[in-house]
Amino acid sequence: MRFIFDRQTGHKKKLNTFISFPEQLDMGPFLEDKQDQKCIYELSAVLIHRGISAYSGHYIAHVKDALTGDWYKFNDEEIEKMEGKKLQLGVEEDIGDTVKSQSRKPKCSKGYHCSRNAYMLVYKIQGEETSDPTRTKVEVPSFLQRLVDQDNRKFEEWCTEMADMRKQSVDKGKAKHEEVKELYTLLSAEDGEQYDFIPMDWLKKWLDDSTVSKEINNSPFLCSHGKLHPDKVGEVKRISFQAANVLYERYGGGPRLNGSSLCRECVSQQCRVLRLKNQLSEDFKEVSNLVKRSISGEGYWVGKASLRSWRQLALVQLEEDEHETKPSNSQTNGQGLHTNNKDFASDLSEGLEDEMKTFNEDIVCCHGGLSILELERKLVSTEVWTKLRKYFPKSPEFSQNQELCQQCLTLEQEEKDNEAISKMMALDQKNQLLNLFHEKNRPTLTKWPQGTEVLYIVPVFFVDEWKKFIRRPTKSSPVSNVGNTLLLCPHGGFMFTYESLINGEAQHVALLWPDEWEVISRLFIVDHSISIHCLKQSKSNGGSTQFTTQPELCWECRESFLFQQQRDLREYTQATIYIRKILQDKGMKDAAPELNASSSEAEEDREELPRVDGETDPDFSQSQDNAKRLKLSDGAALFVTNVTKPGGIRRSTRHRKLRGEKALIVSANQTLKELKIQIMHAFSVAPFDQNLSINGKGLTDDSATLGSLGVIPESIICLKADEPIADYAVMDDAYQVRMPEEGFKGTGLLGH
């Protein structure tokens, strides 16, 4: 048996050994009591399995024709007769089997065959009737006979169709041959005769018998003027007028191109471009020398920027002029799409994208006249302008006597008048509010001025904007209104208390004397008046002092503002805090230098100390221009600037890092344990050796978040490190050991 069951693997297995079998098989010796009976069988079929596996492969059959005695090979739909002097039945190469892996075929005796793939042999008994082939009758089932007849009819129809197609192809080829033979003598055009241009690609395909020629398409060879482009002359063939008539009558197409179709405008334009390109270098040197000479006689205005880059502009202009005459790309034998590449000029001038695109446009004003800026233009001689005009025939031309743009002159005069008015306004306001501008003799809330019962409040943003206008009246816009609405809630109540202003919120406001308030009320539009009143009680009532504001404080909005402020401090992300490492022998608040500070930290430590800006800067009392708005929960907004202390010294609010201090980026929802890991990477101190504190309060709960521990942006956390352990490789394991055990490891039991 070819296929067996392998008991070791539990799967089917194919035996690939060679088996020898005879063409005639005598079964007499194997039968009892039938020695006189003829039991000789003839081999009539061999079934073959190609493949080394029992689960896959391909089946082939070798079958003998009983009438003729010929052998046939059946391989799916392919049937072929097996011919040769020596038939090799049952021999087929295995699928995926290499030559080296094939075992050597043993020698077979005469009348025997050897096979390693034959798995079934079909023998028929040899009788007397088989000696006469004409007596053999094969009965074919009716359904099979119908299928064979149907298949034969389809095959005959296919043969007839192929014969007709071949006949048509032969007839068409003969007709095409006769046509080519007829027109071949007419194609060449003699000197002095009329001729037409035909695309060479179309002629090649027309000569090819296997290609069906389409109509003649000459549109890809046309220029922008609708005539034959000079660059496309090499792609067309000149034929006689008589042959062209025959081709256009049979195949159609167009437009027809004859001897007068060559575009003279494109030829002259290309000649001009080539001539100017060759002459550009010489003209550039000559113009550079002529510009340096003095001008005698009439001249022309040229932009200085145009004069500096006119050579590059000329190259771009010449490329654009040359591209205007470029033909479109398309197919030549059949319908092909052809479009002009209109973006070519923009690609060439990519280097001048941020500069001018047209020569002399830098001295053209927005109204189309000559610019009034005399520093941007230069007067050149007529000789220079003539040479430049050859390259830029469409550029704007301004002679020496050209009048300046009247509209620009009018606008310039109006601008000068407005600047004069702004200067006068700034000088007048500065003189009336001189102490406010120089920050002199300013009232403070911590020490209420004697003899004064009321002080007025305006946003510090208003004062900063007003100072900017006073310093640069021509560059800044004048301030028209005060805008005290910024300090009020939507209900019209004041957002600050007297105590909050003393404790730091005074940086949002500026205090004014009553006489200054009268001046501001007269010079600017005031939407709301805000003031602080000092009410002193009589001695009979205790002699205390009370402070009230007008309008009064809105407690509801104030509480909402404080709640939102605290919420923002507890819900930050990607904020900066500072870790300050201190020594053992110093207090928690004293910073100590780190011995192994890196070079980058040393450079930061050399940051210069705050200096008195007023010593060198006349505008030292100016506040920061970039004011920040504090968002209120109820929609109101405040402007925050740096604190300006009395005396004109502005202190920076930016945190200055000390030696041994590093900045870390953290989030409010980050745990203290995660922060300690960051500190370990920054300072090489194990988490269990870290003693952290903020504002004198120790941080011990590792599972708590930084927001719940009161760590806000720009906070300073003091780090006091214990003596480090010898082996830093066990930091993580040791840190886990210090964590309290909650139960028996590996079980759900609790430890209590």
C-alpha angles and dihedrals in degrees: 000000000000095000120048138168115254109217093196096056099026093229138104117269135196120224109220097190121127117259124196120215132174130235089227121039122197109204095177097100089054096053126080125222091004103089092128093052119093109242105171116138129195125215108249104165142013121201113206132196115203114203141066096242129071091219099056141023143094132284125224130175131208107203129183120222106233093207101048102019092231122140122232131195116223112200108167106289093348118093121180135170116248108229134175141098092267118035118214104204119194094013116131129143116251120249111256092005115133126215093251094052094052112100119230114270113241121233116265128210122240111286092022133100131203125211138165094193104044109108103167131037124195117205127183124201114255110235138171093258091063091064089073109054093193091065092058110101123186117203113211118199115250096241091051091048090054092052091049092049091048091050091048092052091051090049092051091048090050090050091051091048092050091049091052092048091049091049091050091048091049092048091047091049091051091049091048090047091052091047093051090044090051096048098037092081091047098049100080115081118215123221112278094020126113116262143181133212118240124183111260093219090055091051091051092052090045090056090050107091093204094058123080105223117228127203119300112265116196097164095100089063096055124104127217089277093058096252137106110293114230092228091058098054090096091057096057131068125225111229133170121279091240093054090046090055091054093049095047091047092052101037106017125204134119165092093232116230117206134171093287094051096087107113110241093188092059091047093052092044092052091048090051092049093048092047093050092046091054091045097044097089093051093045091050092056092044094049091048090056095043093051090060093057125087118261121244117188129353120357141182133235116245127179114250092224090050091049091053095051102027093116093058091043089051092054091051091047092050091049090051092049090049092048092052088069095044115119123233124256118245145134118283103206108051139355110330131170115240125182132169117248099237094175093066094097093050091053092052093051094047090115090058095048095120094035135062121305098196128050115253093009090120091075095046113101125217090266093056096253134109113297117248092219101103094184091065096059137058132204113236131183126261091252092057092046091050091055092047091047090062090064097037108035093160098047119118113268124212120180124208092261094049112131120236120249107281093205091055090048090052092049091047091053091048090051091051090050091050091049090051091050091048091051091050091047092048092048092049093048092046092052092050094046100031097139092049091052095049094037092237128149093006121175119239132200095219090063108029110212114249118245093024122108100176138035126187128226131215130169114272086227089066091052092049093050091046091052091050089055092047092051096044109020093165095050101040132057117248117254113244106175137030100223102209088166086088089070096048132077123235089267092058095252126134116258100212137061127215090250093050091051091053092047096057111292091099087090088080095058141046123219121226134195116239092251090051089051090054090053093047091048089054098045101039140037109258116199097186134009115226121186142163118223126203112213115189117200121222120255090253088063094047101275094257125152124232129193124207133177132220113245095032125243117277102222095190094056091039092057091046090051093050091046092051091046092053091044092054090051090053098044104051126137129200093008128158124243129172127232112205116196115211132191125249096247097052134073124269092254099049116095117224128198117249113238097216099043114160124241092253090055090048090056090051090050091057090064109137120255122249111280133199102265092194092071093071107011116071089201094050092132093061115116125225113291094214101076118191122219120224108216114226123207093236097049101267120125137205132198118231123201136163118289113258111204123210114272097049098274113133113204119207116239092203113116113250114213118226129210111285092024125116134184122234131190112230142160131226093242092053115112126236089244091059090048090053090053089054090050090050091057092045100044103018091238119139115240093242089053093055120102107187128189138169123201089349093306118119121233109218109143104094094187094054120099122243091243092057091048092057097252107151131175115292090020120151115224117193117222121203112183125207121219107296121242120247098241113051091182090078095052095109094045092047091048091053091050091057090057112100114258113238100188148339110310113252095014137081093236119119123228095238 
